[in-house]
Amino acid sequence: MELHQLRYFVAVAELKSFTRAAERCEVTQPSLSQQIAKLEQNLGTTLVDRSARRIALTPAGERLYERAAAILSQVDEAQQVVCEGANLPPHLRVGAIPTIAPYLLPPVLKAFERAYGPVEVSVVEDLTAEIVQGCTAGDLDVGIVALPIDAAPLHSEQLFREELLVALPAKHPLAKKKTITAAELAREPFVMLSEEHCLGEQVVTYCRQRECPPRVACRGGQLATVLELVALGYGLAFVPEMARAGDRSRQRVYRSVAGAKPTRAIGVIWHRFRRAHPVVAEFRATLKAHGAGAMKD
């Protein structure tokens, strides 16, 4: 049993794809498949069920995955210890979705630097699926996303819940009201985020539950674009409460929905088997301590 074989196997187990596992491990797919087959031959059992349309682990494969992931984690930890001994600075890799990153990360990173000292930080802003994949592959130490997420090798912890508010032009007739009813929302056009954003799906689900499906006038790829379109009068938009905290424009106002309010859970995710540098645990602690309040500063 070779270390590189375990890395290939763990990649297949986590990604459920030989093609994607080969890309992660930077080898050809035939080479990776051959090494997995050799591993199975050496162990005398089948680890991966290849008969289904989507590959899955056998019971033996499931047992090996937990142990292999732990072994690789210890190897990575040993490399970190060597780097620390060489006085190399710690490196923190953080991923966050676009509807969170510009509002939450700056104040949290500032608080983290004050508490921990200088740390090399890399920030990746991407969609939920890419953040989940980055944490699964070990390319990211932590991810900040809207919960829930479904990814077996990852652990998730809720940081806080935030309300989704209705953004509307400052001169809109509904701007005079403190809250807006579902019936009033049903009569208005909406500016929505592009469909690949999870926030758009959350908004649609809420509106269907309240029997006021949004009448989509246009879509934007970024929340900043959506807010500018709102100011120009293209429609209303549901946006996270943290977006209001960061909005210094007088062209928009934000109102709550009357009755049951839309909310989303914000959480942090990380790989449950990989041992990380202590700086990662310190960052998660900073997120828990300052996350909910940082967007209101």
N, C-alpha and C positions, 0 to 999 in steps of 0.2 A: 504494500500500500504506500503510494508516494504522495507527498504533500500537494503536488500540482494536480494529482487526480482528485484529491478531496476538494480543491478549489473549483475544479471543473464541475464536480458533482453538486456542490453547494450552489453554484451558479444556476445549474439546470433546475435544482429543487426550488430555488427562489423565483426564477423567471418563467418556469414552466415552458421553456422553449430551448431547443438545442441551438437554434440560430442566434437568438439573443444572448445566450450563455457564451457562445463562441465570440461574439462581439465584445462582451464584457471582458473576457479573458484574453482577448487579442490573439486568438488562434483561429485556424480554419475549422469549419464545422466537422469535416471528416476526421480531423485530428482529435477534436474534442470527443466525438462519438466513439472513436477507437479507444481512447483512454478510459472512458466510462465503461465500455465493454470489458476492457482488461481488469478494471476494478471489480466488476461483477464476477469475472472469471476467478480472480484471486480469492474473493470472498465466498465463492460457490453459491451465489444466490442472485436473483434478479432485484435490482434496486429501482428501476424506472419502468413503469408500464407504458409501452409505446403503442399499444393496440388501440387506445381511444383517440378521438380527434384531438383532444388536448392532453398532453402527457401528464402523468401523475406518478407519485411515488408509491411503491409497494409498502406493506407494513415494515419490511426490513429496511427499505429506503428511508422511511420516516424515522426509524430508530437511529440509523446512521447519520441522518441530517443533523439532529440535535447535537450529537457528539462531535461530528465533523465541524459544525459551526463553532462549537466551544473550543476545539483544538486550534482552528484558524484564528480565533479571537486571542488565544494565548500567544500564538506566534506574532500577531500584530502588536500585542502588548509588549512582547520582548523587544521588538524593533523600536517601539516608542521609548522604552527604558534606555536603550542604547543612544537614541537621539537626545534624550534628556541629559545623559551623561556627557554628551558632546556639547552641551550648553546651547543646543538649538532652540529657538523660541517656539512655544506651542502654537499650533495652527488650528483654528476653529473654522469648520465649514458648515455654513447655515443656509438652508433653503426655505423659501417662503412664497406663498402664492401672491399674485399681483394685487389682490384686494386687501392684503394684510401688510406686505413688506414696506411700502413707503410711509405708513402711518405708525406701525408698531416697532419696527426694527431700529430706527434712529434713536429714540429715547431709551430703549432697552440696551442697545449697544453702548450708549453713553454711560448708563448706570453700571453696566458690566465692567467697562474700562476703569471707572472710578473705584470699583470694589476690588477688582482682580489685578489691575495693572495692564501694561502694554501686551497685547496679544495680536498675532497676525490673524485677520478675519477675512474669509472669502464668503461672499453672499451670492446666492443663485436665486433669481426671481423667475418662477416658472409655474406652469399649471400643476394641479394636484397630482396627476398621474406621473409627471416627471419628478416631482419632489419625492413621491413614494418610491419610485424606481431608484433615485439617487441614494436614499437612505437604505434601501434593500441591498444595493450593490456596494455600499461602503464608500460611495463618492461624497456623501454628505454625512455629517455627524448628527445633525438634528434637522427636522423639518417643522415648519409652522404652517398648519393647514386648518381648514374647516372640517370638523368631525361630523359623523364617523367616517373612518376609512377601513377598508377590508384588505389587509395584507398580513398574512400569517407571521412572517419573521419580525414584524415591527410591534413595538409597544407604543401605546398612545396614552396621553394624560390630558384631561381638559384643564385649560387655564382659566377661562371665564366664558360667559355668554354675553353677547351683545345684541342689541335691538337693531333691526333693519328699519331705517327711516325712509319716509317719502321725501325726495328732493323735488322742489318745484320752483319755477321762476318767482322772484320776489314780488312781482306785480300780478301774479296769478290770483284770481278770485278766492281760491281755496287757501291762499297764504294767510288770509285774515283769521282762519280758524285754528284752534289749538290742536284738534285732532281731525282726521279725515275718515269718513266711513267707507266701508267696502262698496256700498252702492255708488258713492261719489267717485271712487277709483274706477269702477267699471265703465264710467262715461268718458274717461280720459285716455288719450294716447300715451304710450309708454316708450321710453328709450331703454333698451336692454343691452346688457353685455353680450358678446358673442357666445354662441351656444357651448363652446368648449369650456367656458368658465363655470365652476360649480355654483357660483352665486346665482347665475341665471336660472339654473335648474331649481334651486331652493326657492326663488321668487315665484316661479311658475307653479310649483307644488303648493305653496302657501295660497296663492290667488285662487287656485282650483278648489282648495278646501273652503275658502271664504266665498266661493261662487262669484268671483269677479276676475275671470281669466284676462290677463293683460292684452290689450289691443296694441300690438307692437308697431310703432311708426318707423323706427330705425334701430340699428344696433351699432355698438362701438366696441373696439377691441381692448380698450383700456378704460378704467374707471374715470380717469381724468377727461377722456373724450366724452364719455357719457354725461358727466357733469357740465361740460361746456355746451353740449347739445341741449341740456335742460335749460341752461341760462338763456339760450337763443330761442327757447319756446317750442322746441320740437316735441316735447312731451314731459311726463313725470318719470321718475326713476326711483326704484328701491336701492338704497345704498347702506353700507355698514355705518354704525354710529361713529366709528373712528374716523370716517371720511368727513363728517361734520366738524369734528374737533380740529381737523387740519385745514378747514376751508376758511380763508380770510376774505373771500369775495362777498360783496353785498348784493350780488345778482341772484343768489339762490337763498332759499330758506328750507328748513327741514321740519317735518311734522310727523307725529306718531299716528298710527292707525288706531281708530276707536275699536274697543273690544279686544279680542285675542290678537296679540301683537306678533309679528314675525321676528324670529331671533335665529342666531346661528351660534354654534359652539366652536370656540377657537381652542386648538390644542397643539401640543408638541409631540412629535413622533421620533423614535430612534430604534435602532436595531436591538432586539432583545438579547441576542447572543454575543455580539461583539463588545469586547471591553474597550472603553474609550479613555482617552487622556482625562485626567481629573478636571481639566479646564472645561470639558463638555458638561460634566455634572454641575460645575459652578454656573455655567450659562443657563442650564435648565432651572437652577434655583433662582437666578436673577429673573428669568421669565415669569416664574410663579410669584415672586415677590413684587415685581413691578409691572407685569404685563397689563393687567386690567386698568391700573392707574396711569400708565405711561401715556395712553392715548388722550388723556384728559388734561395733561400738563400744559 
